[in-house]
Amino acid sequence: MSFSDLPVDVGPVYEGERIRSKQMYVELGGPKIEKHFELVKVRDVKKIKDGHVELHGPDLKDMEQGGRYPIGILVEVAGEQLEEDLEAVFERRIHEFCNFVNGIMHLNQRYTNWMRVSTTAYEKGFNSLELLGTILIRLFKAELPIIEKCQVTIYTDAKDIEEPYEMAMSTYEKRDERARGLHDEDVDMFYGCVLCQSFAPTHVCCITPDRTSLCGSINWFDARAAAKVDPKGPIFEVEPGECKHDVAGEYTGINEMMAKRSLGEIDRVYLYSAMEFPHTSCGCFEAVDFYIPEVNGHGIIDRNADTIAINGLAFSAMANQTGGGKQMPGFNGISLQYISSPKFQQYDAIEEGLDGGIYQTVWMNSGLKERVQEFLPEDVRDKIATEQDVSDINELKQWLEEKEHPVVQTWVEEEEEEYEEDEWESEGAMVPMGTQTMTVPGVGGAGGFKIILKNCKIHAEAVIIKRIDSKKKKKK
């Protein structure tokens, strides 16, 4: 396979290339564009015009430099061995293949796809999206030989994209619905995915029936199909091994796989916890689950949120903290599908005496809550606040008390305490506005430390770290 006829180089060496706003010629999709998508559909071989690329809307050479435009990428494939289960698998490869192009940065997937084309690439002659379509066709057929025919349609017009966008959203929903009825204990094989390691070298997605890939695009059925078709590819089988902790979701097979694939950086994972040995996060996750120490609850903000979270941070700020393959207690990249699972962050909640992770969730951005509302238990649905209900932590506390949210029963009654001489104290520590008293869990253990900020506004006069007993005095 050759790309010598193209004005830019193409190859895996360019994965991970970053294009900053000052370097970009145009931006396609992303958080500031309402409708965008990428979709793969398996078609009858007679309905595919092999190698054909079609564009609906302005081409790169017709776009204003520095502008933002919709982007819809529809890849249609045919072949005797192809089946519908492979669509999502092929679809995720769009992310990888776009990043093969020197001068293109591609992030996310499905309806959150986001691309930038660099000014340098445009000046070299990459001035048409038809070139991108040609590259995708060549790579799909070369990397996945079971694809016999392939054609690509690209949408950049806000009106033309509406109909295929609705088709894409309907397709995503059908895939997700199928996956919701299966759970981890029902299967004898899990899967791993390393498609994001070009951006997050120590990250490996653990894909199980209850944990769809963080990007939301690969569920257990998709992963099974991918591993079957390409056993040595980026999506592979993982034998669960012994279940060491069923509530936490700790499996020896997952731990061994993580240690190997993360180059020894991560060797222990709780699949159902955001606080103890949490799953690593890449950069393509659909949402961030974050701990709110002031109320001992969790908030969730999704990638499409146009608001600041209750902790005062935007999604982008928390994503920078969360991503990159780190194991970050209190900040966890998740898929939206995971929220509907009964195992969603269950370990943290059950440790607090609650029935499940959703019962420790106290805040969501309104767009996300509307989207997942049908999956929220009725007895807690109206007790989860949004930015339309509360504007700060104090209002959130009042809301939770008034609504009798289950998390209130976990609150510890504050007491004046005498501190002994061996306690550690740091003068002049800088801390976030509004943070008062919180518990930092020990890595993998119970108890941990209590951090008490004295006379705290923005600058704390003292930070005291004291080892605490695991027993708690519940607020009556």
Sequence and secondary structure as in RCSB ss.txt:
>XXXX:A:sequence
MSFSDLPVDVGPVYEGERIRSKQMYVELGGPKIEKHFELVKVRDVKKIKDGHVELHGPDLKDMEQGGRYPIGILV
EVAGEQLEEDLEAVFERRIHEFCNFVNGIMHLNQRYTNWMRVSTTAYEKGFNSLELLGTILIRLFKAELPIIEKC
QVTIYTDAKDIEEPYEMAMSTYEKRDERARGLHDEDVDMFYGCVLCQSFAPTHVCCITPDRTSLCGSINWFDARA
AAKVDPKGPIFEVEPGECKHDVAGEYTGINEMMAKRSLGEIDRVYLYSAMEFPHTSCGCFEAVDFYIPEVNGHGI
IDRNADTIAINGLAFSAMANQTGGGKQMPGFNGISLQYISSPKFQQYDAIEEGLDGGIYQTVWMNSGLKERVQEF
LPEDVRDKIATEQDVSDINELKQWLEEKEHPVVQTWVEEEEEEYEEDEWESEGAMVPMGTQTMTVPGVGGAGGFK
IILKNCKIHAEAVIIKRIDSKKKKKK
>XXXX:A:secstr
   TTSSS BSGGGTT    GGGEEEEEESTTSS  EEEEEE  GGG  TT EEEES  GGGS TT EE  EEEE
EEE TT  GGGHHHHHHHHHHHHTTBTTEEEE  GGG EEEEEHHHHHHT   HHHHHHHHHHHHHHH TT  EE
EEEEE STTTTHHHHHHHHHHHHHHHHHHTT  GGG S EEEE TTTTT TT  EEEBTTB  TTSS  HHHHHH
HHHH TTSSEEEE    EEETTTTEEHHHHHHHHHHTTTS     TT SSSS     S  SEEEEEETTTTEEEE
EETT  S  TTS  HHHHHHHH SS   TTEEEE HHHHTSTTTTHHHHHHTT SSGGGGEEEE HHHHHHHGGG
S HHHHTTSB TTT SSHHHHHHHHHHHT GGGGG B        TTSEEEET B  TT  EEEE  TTSS  EE
EEEET SSB SEEEEEE  S   B  
